[in-house]
Amino acid sequence: MLSAYLLVTHGSRDPRPQAAVEQLAQLLCQKLRGEMLTKTQELTNTEILTNSSVNVVTVREPLVGTACLELAPLPLHEQIQQFGKYASSAGFKHIQIVPLFLLPGVHVMEDIPAEVTKARENFGCDLTMEVRPYLGFHPQISQVLTSNLHGFNADAWILLSHGSRRQGANYPVEALANQLGALVAYWSVPPSWESQAKTLLIKGKKRIGILPYFLFYGGITDAIAQSVKQIKQEYPAVKFHLAKPLGATSELAELIWDLTSK
């Protein structure tokens, strides 16, 4: 069944995350278009081998939308309903909703499913909706993340995530940190990256990298950059390096496609 796709982010007053998710949606469209053309060519080649006449295959243009859980003019369930009406008018019968979140916190496990349930009530069986695994669930997210390690020869790395107060939600970050051989730190819950940096300073580390486990640049990454600037002034003999967030990349679009194609 051909699907339309809705990428759901947290939402922000900063325009940069929305611009980045729109770019990511375009990259996903390009990926979907390529996959559709490949399948169409495979089908056509099969028909050439088995039939004397080849049927014309029509490929529907991919449909990818974006929505925000918070800080949007409409609540998420109404955004989903609007997208659903548009998708239905374009001939789609199925929507795959992808939470662009990195942790299985309250938003992923409770808030988004509740909003989708509300949205479903208006469509019945005419349009089906499926919530796919959150982005950070993909096992290859670590490969996208570690690509940002290059370019700085650190004595030690700190993996800095937003963090969640939901029990067990931070386990994926701890697992990533173990893979990287990094210390784990959080923005919203302890331990902070500053306290972890001071632990490394006590151990004599002079080149410390901070790897932000965030999707896009925004208010929090700006605040992190400011805190790095302050600690550089406090410890001028130590080299601190702040890496980039994940960003809107073709690699990230590939992970989204893989989450929705199984």
Backbone bond lengths (Angstrom), bond angles and torsions (degrees), N, CA, C in turn:
res aa  C-N    CA-C-N  psi(-1)  N-CA   C-N-CA  omega(-1)  CA-C   N-CA-C  phi
1 M - - - 1.462 - - 1.530 109.16 -
2 L 1.333 117.33 126.86 1.453 121.14 176.70 1.526 109.85 -69.36
3 S 1.311 115.58 136.09 1.456 121.00 -175.90 1.517 111.14 -116.30
4 A 1.327 114.98 150.91 1.450 121.89 161.73 1.528 106.75 -95.42
5 Y 1.322 116.60 156.03 1.456 120.58 -172.98 1.525 109.71 -125.76
6 L 1.331 115.66 136.08 1.455 121.07 177.39 1.523 108.72 -124.95
7 L 1.337 116.07 116.61 1.455 122.27 179.64 1.527 108.97 -92.03
8 V 1.322 116.48 121.33 1.463 121.18 -175.76 1.529 109.53 -108.45
9 T 1.323 115.91 122.82 1.457 122.15 176.01 1.525 109.54 -110.83
10 H 1.324 115.05 174.92 1.462 119.52 179.26 1.519 111.56 -67.86
11 G 1.317 115.99 -43.27 1.465 121.00 -173.62 1.518 110.79 103.01
12 S 1.329 116.64 147.06 1.458 121.14 -176.74 1.526 109.71 -156.48
13 R 1.329 115.38 152.42 1.471 119.63 172.69 1.530 110.61 -78.03
14 D 1.310 116.52 -18.41 1.466 122.16 177.02 1.533 108.09 -76.94
15 P 1.323 118.89 130.12 1.472 119.70 -177.75 1.526 114.39 -73.16
16 R 1.315 118.93 -16.51 1.464 120.76 -175.15 1.528 113.97 -64.21
17 P 1.343 120.13 -44.34 1.469 118.34 178.71 1.525 113.14 -61.03
18 Q 1.336 117.91 -38.45 1.458 119.58 179.60 1.520 111.06 -67.25
19 A 1.328 116.64 -39.74 1.464 119.33 177.08 1.522 110.43 -62.68
20 A 1.330 116.58 -38.15 1.465 120.18 -179.40 1.520 111.57 -69.27
21 V 1.338 117.65 -40.07 1.464 118.96 -179.44 1.525 110.73 -70.23
22 E 1.320 117.75 -30.83 1.466 120.18 174.69 1.532 110.02 -65.65
23 Q 1.319 116.01 -39.35 1.471 120.16 176.40 1.524 110.29 -64.33
24 L 1.329 116.44 -41.21 1.463 120.59 178.57 1.532 110.91 -64.16
25 A 1.335 116.49 -37.47 1.466 120.12 177.42 1.525 110.77 -62.93
26 Q 1.332 116.84 -38.94 1.463 120.24 177.19 1.529 111.47 -65.09
27 L 1.319 116.23 -40.48 1.466 120.15 177.73 1.527 111.23 -64.34
28 L 1.325 116.66 -37.83 1.464 119.93 176.65 1.522 110.62 -66.62
29 C 1.320 116.72 -39.17 1.475 120.41 175.80 1.526 110.77 -57.68
30 Q 1.326 115.94 -45.05 1.459 119.78 179.54 1.529 110.87 -61.68
31 K 1.330 116.09 -41.38 1.465 120.45 178.61 1.522 110.72 -63.79
32 L 1.322 117.24 -45.80 1.467 121.54 -179.70 1.521 111.03 -63.95
33 R 1.316 115.98 -40.22 1.468 119.87 179.62 1.527 110.21 -61.90
34 G 1.316 116.40 -43.15 1.456 120.21 178.60 1.518 112.45 -63.73
35 E 1.335 116.65 -40.79 1.463 120.36 179.04 1.534 110.88 -65.67
36 M 1.338 116.73 -39.81 1.461 120.33 179.61 1.520 111.39 -64.78
37 L 1.321 116.57 -42.76 1.460 120.10 -179.74 1.527 111.05 -65.56
38 T 1.345 116.17 -37.61 1.459 119.72 178.00 1.525 110.86 -63.06
39 K 1.341 116.66 -46.04 1.458 120.32 -179.70 1.522 111.69 -65.34
40 T 1.348 115.92 -37.36 1.455 119.83 178.34 1.523 110.64 -63.91
41 Q 1.335 116.31 -41.80 1.461 120.36 178.93 1.522 110.65 -64.71
42 E 1.340 116.82 -40.55 1.462 120.05 178.27 1.523 110.98 -62.77
43 L 1.348 115.87 -41.43 1.463 120.14 179.06 1.520 110.62 -65.07
44 T 1.325 116.30 -42.78 1.460 120.34 -179.87 1.524 110.71 -63.45
45 N 1.331 117.34 -42.21 1.461 120.83 178.69 1.523 111.34 -62.52
46 T 1.322 117.59 -38.05 1.457 121.75 177.58 1.523 110.65 -64.28
47 E 1.332 116.22 -41.68 1.461 120.36 -179.43 1.520 111.23 -66.45
48 I 1.343 115.88 -34.58 1.464 119.21 178.34 1.523 110.23 -63.10
49 L 1.345 116.02 -36.64 1.454 120.21 -178.22 1.520 112.75 -76.50
50 T 1.345 116.91 -27.22 1.464 119.30 -171.77 1.518 114.30 -109.84
51 N 1.318 118.25 -14.13 1.461 120.83 -175.54 1.518 110.80 -129.03
52 S 1.293 114.49 151.34 1.459 119.32 176.30 1.523 111.17 -77.43
53 S 1.330 116.82 -25.84 1.473 120.46 176.75 1.517 108.65 -123.84
54 V 1.305 116.17 143.63 1.463 121.75 -176.68 1.515 109.13 -101.29
55 N 1.336 116.33 129.02 1.449 120.60 176.09 1.524 110.09 -74.54
56 V 1.322 115.88 150.67 1.458 121.10 175.25 1.520 108.43 -83.15
57 V 1.325 116.68 127.10 1.459 121.78 -178.80 1.524 108.85 -104.56
58 T 1.314 117.06 125.24 1.455 122.26 178.79 1.523 109.76 -95.99
59 V 1.311 117.02 127.41 1.457 122.16 -179.85 1.531 108.45 -103.92
60 R 1.327 116.52 119.67 1.458 120.37 178.52 1.522 109.38 -76.63
61 E 1.315 116.40 138.33 1.460 121.73 178.73 1.532 109.37 -64.42
62 P 1.339 119.05 135.26 1.468 120.86 179.27 1.532 111.34 -60.42
63 L 1.309 115.99 149.89 1.456 122.21 177.99 1.518 108.36 -126.07
64 V 1.338 116.11 115.48 1.463 122.06 179.25 1.515 107.88 -129.24
65 G 1.322 116.54 124.90 1.458 121.83 178.19 1.516 111.15 -119.11
66 T 1.327 115.77 171.82 1.461 121.29 177.30 1.519 109.47 -129.56
67 A 1.318 115.90 151.50 1.458 121.66 178.45 1.523 108.40 -150.10
68 C 1.341 116.18 160.01 1.464 121.61 -178.49 1.524 110.30 -121.71
69 L 1.314 115.17 139.63 1.456 119.93 177.31 1.523 111.39 -72.58
70 E 1.319 116.47 -38.89 1.462 120.97 -177.71 1.523 109.98 -131.79
71 L 1.338 115.11 163.40 1.459 123.48 173.96 1.523 112.87 61.59
72 A 1.329 117.06 30.84 1.465 122.10 175.31 1.527 108.46 -112.87
73 P 1.335 119.17 156.88 1.465 121.18 179.45 1.530 113.07 -59.48
74 L 1.343 117.05 -30.98 1.457 121.52 -179.51 1.526 109.59 -118.25
75 P 1.337 118.14 149.46 1.469 119.38 172.70 1.525 110.61 -63.03
76 L 1.310 115.67 158.93 1.465 119.63 -172.98 1.524 111.74 -58.98
77 H 1.326 119.48 -41.07 1.461 119.06 -176.58 1.525 112.12 -63.24
78 E 1.338 117.04 -30.90 1.469 119.44 176.64 1.525 110.89 -74.90
79 Q 1.324 117.42 -34.86 1.465 119.93 174.37 1.532 110.27 -62.67
80 I 1.330 115.80 -41.63 1.465 119.78 178.61 1.530 110.18 -64.15
81 Q 1.326 116.79 -40.65 1.466 120.45 179.34 1.520 111.28 -62.85
82 Q 1.327 116.97 -42.40 1.462 120.29 178.32 1.521 110.61 -62.69
83 F 1.320 116.32 -45.01 1.461 120.13 178.97 1.525 110.09 -64.82
84 G 1.320 116.71 -38.73 1.462 120.54 179.16 1.513 112.48 -62.33
85 K 1.317 116.79 -41.25 1.469 120.50 178.51 1.529 110.38 -64.07
86 Y 1.318 115.36 -42.15 1.466 118.64 179.30 1.522 110.65 -65.55
87 A 1.351 116.11 -44.23 1.462 120.28 179.84 1.522 111.08 -62.05
88 S 1.328 116.14 -41.66 1.465 120.29 -179.57 1.522 110.97 -64.03
89 S 1.336 116.35 -41.07 1.469 119.84 179.14 1.527 111.88 -66.38
90 A 1.349 115.88 -24.34 1.470 120.67 178.08 1.526 112.35 -87.28
91 G 1.326 116.48 0.82 1.457 120.08 175.80 1.512 116.02 98.60
92 F 1.341 117.69 4.00 1.463 120.31 178.93 1.516 110.31 -84.74
93 K 1.315 115.76 144.10 1.463 121.59 179.32 1.521 112.37 -113.81
94 H 1.326 116.20 -2.36 1.462 120.08 -173.53 1.525 109.53 -144.15
95 I 1.330 116.45 137.14 1.462 122.26 176.74 1.520 108.88 -121.50
96 Q 1.315 115.58 131.42 1.457 121.36 172.85 1.528 108.10 -104.34
97 I 1.316 115.70 120.67 1.463 122.21 -177.47 1.523 108.09 -102.57
98 V 1.329 115.75 120.84 1.467 121.03 -174.53 1.531 109.72 -113.82
99 P 1.336 118.24 112.28 1.463 120.01 175.76 1.532 110.80 -73.20
100 L 1.319 116.81 115.16 1.462 120.62 177.93 1.528 108.92 -85.35
101 F 1.322 114.21 68.68 1.456 122.88 179.05 1.526 107.59 -126.83
102 L 1.323 115.84 153.47 1.458 120.25 -175.66 1.525 113.43 -101.42
103 L 1.336 116.77 -13.49 1.460 121.09 -178.66 1.524 110.48 -128.52
104 P 1.338 118.32 150.42 1.459 121.30 176.14 1.526 111.73 -84.26
105 G 1.330 115.54 61.21 1.449 121.27 -179.57 1.525 111.69 -85.03
106 V 1.322 115.43 -165.63 1.470 121.73 -177.15 1.524 111.33 -61.48
107 H 1.317 117.76 -38.68 1.468 120.16 -179.42 1.526 111.31 -60.42
108 V 1.337 116.13 -44.59 1.465 120.63 -177.82 1.524 111.90 -73.94
109 M 1.313 116.74 -44.01 1.452 121.02 -171.61 1.527 113.95 -84.47
110 E 1.327 117.20 -23.10 1.468 119.45 -175.13 1.532 113.43 -126.91
111 D 1.325 116.86 -54.18 1.468 120.08 -170.06 1.523 112.65 -66.39
112 I 1.327 117.56 -50.09 1.465 119.64 -177.57 1.524 111.72 -65.73
113 P 1.340 120.28 -46.31 1.469 119.07 176.51 1.529 113.11 -57.56
114 A 1.334 117.42 -37.17 1.467 120.02 178.91 1.527 111.19 -65.29
115 E 1.325 117.05 -40.03 1.466 120.83 179.33 1.535 111.03 -68.25
116 V 1.315 116.91 -37.70 1.466 120.47 177.86 1.529 110.53 -65.61
117 T 1.314 116.84 -39.26 1.467 120.72 177.52 1.529 110.74 -60.38
118 K 1.325 117.08 -41.65 1.466 120.35 176.43 1.523 111.22 -62.88
119 A 1.327 116.03 -42.28 1.467 119.96 -177.65 1.522 111.21 -65.97
120 R 1.328 117.78 -35.85 1.466 121.93 -178.07 1.532 112.18 -61.34
121 E 1.305 116.97 -30.13 1.464 121.03 -174.36 1.517 112.44 -60.01
122 N 1.315 118.04 -25.14 1.465 121.52 -177.31 1.518 113.53 -87.50
123 F 1.324 118.25 -7.82 1.460 119.90 -172.96 1.525 113.95 -116.18
124 G 1.318 117.81 -25.78 1.457 119.44 -177.92 1.519 110.50 61.96
125 C 1.332 116.10 -135.38 1.466 120.66 -177.69 1.530 112.65 -92.50
126 D 1.341 117.75 0.07 1.462 119.86 -178.53 1.526 112.04 -70.13
127 L 1.324 115.72 -29.20 1.463 120.27 -178.86 1.523 108.03 -142.81
128 T 1.312 117.54 119.08 1.462 120.58 179.67 1.522 110.05 -93.38
129 M 1.323 114.71 147.71 1.464 121.68 -179.71 1.516 109.11 -127.16
130 E 1.322 115.90 137.15 1.454 121.38 -178.24 1.527 109.15 -133.63
131 V 1.326 116.12 125.57 1.464 120.51 175.80 1.521 108.25 -87.52
132 R 1.310 116.01 120.57 1.457 121.60 -178.68 1.532 110.37 -88.89
133 P 1.340 118.36 167.79 1.464 120.06 177.56 1.535 111.38 -58.58
134 Y 1.326 115.34 147.98 1.466 120.10 178.44 1.532 108.97 -66.04
135 L 1.334 115.14 156.04 1.464 120.80 -171.76 1.528 112.86 -57.92
136 G 1.337 117.31 -42.38 1.458 120.52 -177.98 1.514 114.18 -66.60
137 F 1.335 117.27 -9.70 1.459 121.69 178.48 1.526 111.81 -71.55
138 H 1.339 116.54 -24.19 1.472 119.29 -175.65 1.522 110.26 -65.13
139 P 1.328 117.98 129.13 1.474 119.55 -176.96 1.525 114.24 -64.07
140 Q 1.334 117.59 -20.58 1.455 119.42 -178.51 1.524 113.22 -91.87
141 I 1.339 116.92 6.95 1.463 119.10 176.40 1.529 109.76 -61.05
142 S 1.342 116.46 -28.49 1.465 119.99 179.68 1.527 111.27 -64.95
143 Q 1.331 116.88 -33.59 1.465 119.88 -179.89 1.528 111.06 -68.87
144 V 1.336 116.27 -39.43 1.467 120.08 176.81 1.520 109.51 -65.56
145 L 1.319 115.41 -41.31 1.461 120.29 -179.15 1.517 112.08 -64.87
146 T 1.326 116.93 -45.17 1.467 119.91 -174.97 1.523 112.90 -70.93
147 S 1.331 117.30 -15.53 1.468 118.48 175.66 1.524 111.01 -63.11
148 N 1.357 116.69 -21.45 1.459 120.74 178.92 1.525 113.05 -84.68
149 L 1.340 116.29 0.29 1.463 119.68 177.27 1.519 112.42 -79.65
150 H 1.325 116.01 -20.81 1.461 119.94 -174.40 1.532 110.92 -71.19
151 G 1.296 115.31 149.56 1.462 119.95 176.18 1.510 114.16 100.07
152 F 1.341 117.48 -5.28 1.468 119.49 177.02 1.523 108.44 -142.50
153 N 1.316 116.38 121.41 1.459 122.42 -179.28 1.528 108.99 -88.13
154 A 1.348 115.68 86.48 1.459 121.14 -174.32 1.520 111.68 -86.95
155 D 1.333 115.26 147.92 1.458 120.45 168.83 1.532 110.25 -74.58
156 A 1.319 115.59 -28.92 1.460 120.58 -179.99 1.525 108.56 -160.04
157 W 1.342 114.63 151.74 1.463 120.88 178.27 1.523 110.25 -117.56
158 I 1.325 115.21 149.06 1.462 122.99 171.78 1.521 107.59 -117.40
159 L 1.318 117.13 122.16 1.461 122.16 176.01 1.523 107.52 -89.93
160 L 1.325 116.00 115.39 1.462 121.69 -173.33 1.523 110.63 -110.43
161 S 1.326 115.90 113.71 1.459 122.78 179.37 1.525 110.21 -112.50
162 H 1.322 116.47 163.45 1.463 119.34 174.91 1.515 110.37 -62.11
163 G 1.338 116.43 -44.65 1.454 121.03 -179.27 1.517 112.33 87.37
164 S 1.316 116.07 159.79 1.459 122.57 -178.86 1.520 109.39 -142.72
165 R 1.333 115.77 147.37 1.464 120.79 176.14 1.527 111.68 -87.86
166 R 1.337 117.15 -6.05 1.462 120.02 178.32 1.530 109.51 -71.75
167 Q 1.311 115.85 132.93 1.458 120.50 -176.52 1.527 111.30 -58.78
168 G 1.300 116.00 127.78 1.462 121.70 177.82 1.510 115.23 84.79
169 A 1.334 118.61 -9.44 1.463 120.72 -174.90 1.517 113.01 -69.90
170 N 1.331 117.05 -23.17 1.462 119.94 -178.16 1.527 113.55 -90.24
171 Y 1.337 117.27 -2.55 1.465 119.95 -179.67 1.535 112.74 -57.26
172 P 1.359 118.89 -41.35 1.473 117.99 179.59 1.527 113.14 -60.37
173 V 1.338 116.88 -34.53 1.465 119.66 178.83 1.526 110.12 -68.77
174 E 1.326 116.23 -40.75 1.459 120.21 178.49 1.527 110.58 -62.90
175 A 1.334 115.85 -38.76 1.465 119.34 177.76 1.527 111.06 -65.49
176 L 1.335 117.05 -41.19 1.461 120.67 177.14 1.527 111.20 -62.34
177 A 1.317 115.28 -44.29 1.469 119.38 179.86 1.527 110.70 -60.20
178 N 1.330 116.59 -39.98 1.469 120.12 177.77 1.526 111.10 -62.78
179 Q 1.359 116.08 -40.79 1.464 119.40 178.22 1.521 111.55 -61.37
180 L 1.325 115.51 -38.18 1.462 120.91 -175.86 1.525 112.75 -85.33
181 G 1.323 116.99 -11.90 1.449 119.68 -173.20 1.513 111.87 68.82
182 A 1.347 115.87 32.36 1.463 122.38 -175.64 1.516 110.88 -110.23
183 L 1.325 115.80 159.63 1.454 120.73 168.66 1.525 108.58 -80.81
184 V 1.316 116.81 145.77 1.452 120.47 179.58 1.523 109.58 -99.35
185 A 1.331 115.81 142.71 1.460 121.67 177.72 1.530 108.00 -145.75
186 Y 1.335 115.19 161.02 1.468 120.56 -176.53 1.529 110.15 -133.93
187 W 1.317 114.29 153.14 1.452 120.11 178.07 1.522 111.83 -83.80
188 S 1.338 117.49 -37.34 1.466 121.22 -172.02 1.526 114.10 -103.12
189 V 1.329 117.03 -14.73 1.466 120.99 178.91 1.529 108.10 -137.58
190 P 1.336 117.49 160.10 1.465 118.91 177.49 1.526 111.58 -70.55
191 P 1.351 117.09 156.90 1.470 127.05 -2.07 1.528 111.58 -82.45
192 S 1.318 115.42 148.83 1.463 120.39 176.89 1.515 110.08 -78.13
193 W 1.322 115.63 161.83 1.467 118.07 179.54 1.524 110.37 -69.18
194 E 1.346 117.85 -31.46 1.458 120.35 179.30 1.530 110.93 -63.79
195 S 1.354 116.48 -42.56 1.467 118.71 179.51 1.527 110.92 -66.28
196 Q 1.330 116.80 -36.52 1.466 119.48 177.56 1.524 110.82 -69.19
197 A 1.327 116.84 -35.65 1.467 120.28 177.65 1.527 110.51 -63.76
198 K 1.313 116.57 -41.24 1.467 119.92 -179.79 1.526 111.23 -67.80
199 T 1.343 116.86 -31.79 1.463 120.43 173.65 1.530 110.23 -61.46
200 L 1.335 115.78 -41.88 1.461 120.18 179.16 1.526 111.40 -69.44
201 L 1.332 116.66 -35.19 1.471 119.82 178.53 1.523 110.86 -64.13
202 I 1.332 115.92 -39.06 1.461 120.35 178.17 1.527 110.57 -61.18
203 K 1.349 115.40 -32.78 1.468 120.91 179.74 1.531 112.14 -82.11
204 G 1.331 116.53 1.65 1.458 120.27 175.62 1.521 114.97 89.07
205 K 1.312 119.26 12.75 1.462 121.65 179.61 1.529 109.64 -72.92
206 K 1.338 115.40 133.95 1.460 120.55 -176.06 1.525 113.33 -114.86
207 R 1.326 116.47 -11.20 1.471 121.07 178.83 1.532 107.58 -131.40
208 I 1.316 115.58 104.61 1.465 121.62 -171.87 1.529 109.21 -117.45
209 G 1.332 115.62 125.02 1.455 121.12 177.30 1.515 111.01 -102.41
210 I 1.322 116.11 140.89 1.463 122.29 176.51 1.519 107.50 -114.64
211 L 1.324 116.01 118.27 1.466 121.93 -177.51 1.528 108.77 -106.76
212 P 1.338 118.33 103.99 1.467 120.05 -177.68 1.526 111.42 -77.54
213 Y 1.324 115.58 122.12 1.463 121.26 177.91 1.528 107.97 -91.92
214 F 1.328 114.29 70.41 1.461 123.09 179.05 1.523 107.77 -131.13
215 L 1.316 116.27 154.57 1.457 119.38 -178.29 1.518 112.22 -71.54
216 F 1.351 116.32 -54.07 1.463 120.51 -169.92 1.526 110.25 -136.27
217 Y 1.320 114.25 165.02 1.462 119.72 171.04 1.525 109.65 -64.92
218 G 1.327 115.73 143.59 1.461 121.10 179.49 1.511 109.83 -174.36
219 G 1.327 115.48 -161.85 1.460 120.38 -176.92 1.515 113.69 -60.87
220 I 1.330 117.60 -40.47 1.465 119.89 -178.67 1.526 110.71 -69.49
221 T 1.322 117.99 -43.34 1.471 119.11 179.21 1.534 110.56 -64.32
222 D 1.329 117.32 -32.62 1.466 119.67 174.62 1.530 110.46 -64.25
223 A 1.346 116.35 -42.55 1.461 120.67 179.33 1.530 110.72 -65.30
224 I 1.335 116.22 -37.64 1.468 119.42 176.27 1.522 110.45 -62.89
225 A 1.333 116.26 -45.11 1.472 120.25 179.28 1.525 110.69 -59.72
226 Q 1.320 117.55 -38.36 1.460 121.15 179.27 1.528 110.57 -66.48
227 S 1.333 116.19 -40.15 1.470 119.29 179.77 1.535 110.96 -68.16
228 V 1.331 116.70 -33.84 1.468 120.06 175.98 1.530 110.01 -65.90
229 K 1.310 115.52 -41.10 1.470 120.15 178.23 1.527 110.95 -59.98
230 Q 1.327 116.54 -40.73 1.459 120.64 -179.07 1.525 111.72 -67.09
231 I 1.344 116.81 -42.53 1.460 118.33 -178.22 1.530 111.16 -71.51
232 K 1.326 117.27 -26.94 1.464 119.90 174.42 1.529 110.73 -62.64
233 Q 1.329 115.95 -38.25 1.464 119.96 178.47 1.526 111.33 -69.18
234 E 1.341 115.51 -32.37 1.464 120.45 -179.28 1.527 111.79 -74.37
235 Y 1.362 115.42 -32.62 1.461 120.26 -178.03 1.534 108.64 -129.12
236 P 1.335 117.81 75.22 1.477 120.61 -175.07 1.522 114.18 -66.35
237 A 1.321 118.15 -19.00 1.468 120.58 -178.83 1.529 112.20 -83.19
238 V 1.333 116.72 -6.91 1.465 121.81 -177.33 1.523 109.16 -105.33
239 K 1.312 116.54 138.43 1.469 122.23 177.78 1.531 108.68 -94.19
240 F 1.329 115.68 116.41 1.465 121.56 175.53 1.525 108.80 -108.26
241 H 1.316 115.33 137.59 1.469 120.79 179.50 1.524 109.15 -129.34
242 L 1.329 116.35 124.59 1.462 121.90 177.22 1.522 108.88 -102.09
243 A 1.335 117.24 115.33 1.463 121.90 179.29 1.524 110.76 -77.76
244 K 1.320 115.52 175.96 1.459 121.95 -178.52 1.528 110.52 -84.45
245 P 1.345 117.61 155.93 1.462 119.23 167.10 1.529 110.18 -69.39
246 L 1.308 117.20 178.72 1.470 120.85 -174.51 1.527 112.03 -59.83
247 G 1.327 117.64 -49.62 1.465 121.31 177.15 1.519 113.17 83.08
248 A 1.324 115.41 165.79 1.471 122.45 178.38 1.520 108.55 -85.07
249 T 1.319 116.95 98.19 1.460 122.08 -175.47 1.517 110.64 -126.80
250 S 1.324 115.72 161.60 1.458 120.46 176.25 1.525 110.81 -64.36
251 E 1.345 117.53 -29.71 1.466 120.98 177.74 1.525 110.46 -65.00
252 L 1.329 116.56 -40.29 1.463 119.91 178.70 1.530 110.78 -69.16
253 A 1.329 116.83 -38.85 1.468 120.54 175.78 1.522 111.00 -61.74
254 E 1.326 116.58 -36.25 1.465 121.46 177.37 1.527 110.86 -62.05
255 L 1.344 116.58 -41.07 1.461 119.87 178.94 1.524 111.29 -65.52
256 I 1.327 116.88 -39.95 1.462 120.49 178.65 1.519 110.22 -62.86
257 W 1.311 116.03 -45.46 1.471 119.66 178.38 1.523 110.18 -59.77
258 D 1.339 116.65 -41.82 1.462 119.24 -178.07 1.528 111.05 -66.10
259 L 1.339 117.54 -36.55 1.464 120.43 178.22 1.527 112.05 -65.37
260 T 1.322 115.95 -30.45 1.469 119.54 -175.69 1.512 113.82 -95.75
261 S 1.329 118.09 -6.01 1.461 120.40 -174.62 1.522 113.32 -99.45
262 K 1.312 116.78 -0.93 1.466 120.52 -177.75 1.530 110.55 -98.42
